[in-house]
Amino acid sequence: MNVFAYYNYRKYLQDYYEYRKSVQRYFSYRAFAKRAGYTSSGFYLDLVKGRKSLTPQMVPKFIHALGLSEKEGRYFSLMVDFTHAETPESKQVIFEKMSALLPRTTKALSRQQIEYYKEWYYVAVREALSVLNVSDNYQDLALFLNPRITVPQAKQAIKLLSNLGLIEKENGFWRSVNKTITSGREIPPFIVHDFQKKMMDLGKAAVDHYSTERRNVSCTTMSVSPQGLERIIHKIDTFRKEVVDIVRSDDHESMICELNIQFFPLSKELEALQENEARMDETEGDSDDED
């Protein structure tokens, strides 16, 4: 049972009980209550059903009974607070603390793995292996992606990903070696930029191909100060990291999605423009003096 895979402690307790019952036939609510140091055998089920809530006084007892480590216990305690939080603001504060405790399993690519970003569907195929059971059924893989790729492309992508050490066979099916990977410092920026442009093109096509229930595309044009610009960029970075944390803790995946975040200037900066005009005035003035 991985406590870091949850954000709702009631769901975690429900799955924990079912797991323990499946591996230990005589495990029961009463047995857990005895280990946690309380008397009501129905209290656990009341928590799962939402009829009662875990109090701060009971949290340490549950952490002990669940056999959690110190770090896991801190995460569980925050998860209780997150589940009970009533406002979006308080949930956000607690969420950030929970995210800081999540295990970091990100793998940075090396220069030898540069070909991973050559085609958009290499990345998509790797993610598809979390959804599909792929062995030699390349046609299923090819048809799963949207836009579709050919069967030879699907087969070639699997071969490449295997050669790059990004996937491996597990119980007869191809699976990703790492949950999350990043371009890191060894991949040249122009390679990443070309890949980003390809994904942006797919984003443009998604506007016509998917309804608003299946996508979220919006445009906001704004005027900002240099300080506002920095704050917005920081907010975007924070949001992206939160999304990655959600993906890390997600399970039972059923589809692949792409998140493209674009924030860029639509004008020159006023101060720079004024400095440039001032320099032009000085140059023109010097020319007049020479005449």
Disulfide bonds with the S-S distance in Angstrom:
none
